[in-house]
Amino acid sequence: MTTETKLFNILKNRLKLNDTSLDEILKGAFVIVKNDNASLYHDIMKSELKKYKRSSSHPSLNNENNYGVIIKGLCIGTSTNAVDNDYLRTFLFGKIRCDKNSIDNSDPNNFCKKINSIVSVYAPPKKYKLCTWFQFESYRWESPNQTVYDTVLHAVDYFRYIYENKNFGPLGSSIYTGRPALWNPLVIDFKGEETCLLNKQQSRKESHPK
């Protein structure tokens, strides 16, 4: 089973996807999972998928859900994880806090506190709910499998992302972006534990009809 198959099995079981959202995801959309309390994040972390830590320009919370340290525009340390895919290159994911009533109020720029000219801290209100964010990227970065080809073209995609306000994924480009470019995430609903349980029960019934 390919890495993509394992990853999409998790996404399919946990998210309310349709053809349009799936198309945008494959084009690199920056996705926020609405009110999932970081369940998707933890599902991927607990899965058998091979993950590694890397820096990212997207503000994220650390493992303890407290803050993210941003140095010269990059959120570093234990804030962001990635999975290398066989064909779709890189899947990047992390956690932020979201206002359950307004995605606009969840803009990380509202909660980035400047410490000095180099260091900022992403520290959103703890009353906000945890949300998983993720995106596919066309090229690897800080990966054990990274090539010179990845290094050059990831840098090109990053500058295009900043200046064109678009994300660039394995199958095209998307207008759905996160900070530090425009705050315009693709918001996808979470299925929740109850829906997943019903799906599993239905699958068992279909596998073992009376």
N, C-alpha and C positions, 0 to 999 in steps of 0.2 A: 504494500500500500504506500503510495507516495505521501510526502509531507503535506502537499496540497489537499489530498483526500482526507487525511486525519484532521487538518485544520478546518476545512469546510464542514466536516461532520460536526465539529464543536459549534461553529457559527450557525449552522442550520438548526441545530437543536436548541440554541439559546436565543436566537434573534428572529424577529418578525421580518423576514426578507421577501422582496418581490423582484420582478425582473429589472425594474428601474434602479432600485437600490443596489442590487448585485452588480449591475453594469457600472455604476459609479464607484463601487468598492474596487472593482478590478481596474478602474482607471486611476486609482490612487486617492479617492476621497478620504478626507479626515472625518472619521466617524465618532460620534458620541453615542453610547448606549444609555438610553434614558432610564434613570432610576433602577439600575441593576445592582446597586450597592457593591460594585466591583466584582460581581459574580463571574462575569466572563473572564476578567483578568485572572482570577484565582483558578478557574477551570483550566485555562491555558497553562498557568504556572504548575498546576498539579498533573498535567498531561505528560505523556511520554515524549512529546516534541522536544527537540534539542533547542535550548534557549541560551542566549548570552546577553550580558549587560552592554549597553552602549550609550553614548551621549546623544542628545537630540535638541533641536531648537525649540521643541514644544515643551512648555512648562508642565511638570508632572509632580505628583506627590512621591515621597520616599516610601520605603516598605512599611513604615509605622504610620503612614497616612498623615504625617505632620506637615511637611513642607518639601520644596524642591529647591536646590541651590543652582543658580544660574550664573555662570562665569563667562563673560564676554559673549553673551547671547546663547550659550549652550547649557541645557539642563544636564548636570553631570551626576555621577555617583550611582545610587541604587534606584534611580527614578524610572528608567525606561528599559524595556526588554525587547529582544528581537528574535525572530525565527527565520532561518534561511530555508527557502523552498527549492524544490528541484527545478521548477520552471518559472514560477512567479517571483523569483529573486528574494525579496525580504518582506516580512510582516513585522511591523513595529507596533508596540502597544504599551499602555501605561494607565495611570489613574489620575483623575482630577476630582474636584468637588463641584456639584451642580445644584443650582436653585431649582427645585422640582417644579416651580411655576413659570420659570422664564430661562430659556437658554441664553438670552442676551445678558442677563444678570450673572451668568456663569463665566463670562469672558475672563480668562486668566489675567489679562492686563489690569483688571480692576484690583487684583490682589498681589501684584508683584511689587515688593518693597525694595527700593534701592538702598543698599548698604554703603556702597561707594561707587566710583566710576567704573569698576570692573564687576563687582558682585551684586546680584539681586537675589531675593528670596521669594518664591511663590508660596504664599501662606493664606489660603482662602478660609472663610469662616467655617468652623467645625459643625455648625448647625446645618450646613449644606450636605446633601447626600453624596456618597461616593459614586462615581461613574467611570466605566471603562472607556478609554479611547483607543482607536487603532487606525492604521492605514497600511496599504501595500506600497512598497517603493520599488522603482525600476532597477536600482543598483545598490549593492551592499556597501556598508560603512562600518568601520571598526569591527569587522567580522573576521573570524578565523579563516573564512573562505574567500576573503576579498582579493580581487585582482587589480592590476593597474587600470584596466578598463573600467572597473567599478569606481575606483577613486576619482578618475577624471570625469566620468559622466554623472556621478552623484553630485560633484561640485557644480557641474553645469546645471543640473536639475534644481539645485538649491538656489542658485542665482535667478533662474527663471521663475521659481516659486515666489521669491521675494519681489521681483520686478513685474511679473505678470499676474500675481495673485491667483495662481493655479497650482494644484498638486499634480505630480506626474507619476503615474503608476505603470505597471507592466503592459496594460492594454490601452493606454491613451492618457488624456489629461482630464482633470475634474475641477469645477469651480468651487468645490467644497473644501475649505481650508481651515486650519487652526492657526493660532499665534506662533510666530511673530508676524505673519502676513495677516490678511483680513480674518476676523472671527466670523466664519460662515460654515460651521460644521454640518455634516449630514447627520441628522438625529434619527436613530433607529430604536424602536421599542424593544424591550426585553420580554421574552416569553414568560419567564418566571418558573419557579420550581413546579407549580401545580400543572402548568401546561406540559412541561417536559415529562412529568410522571404520567399524564394521560397519554402522551404520544408513545411512551414505552409500553404501557398496558395495551394500547391498541395494536402495537407491533407484535406483542406476544400472542394476542388473539388471532391475528392474521397468520402467524407462523404455526399456531396450533388450533385450527378450527375444530369445532365439535363434530 
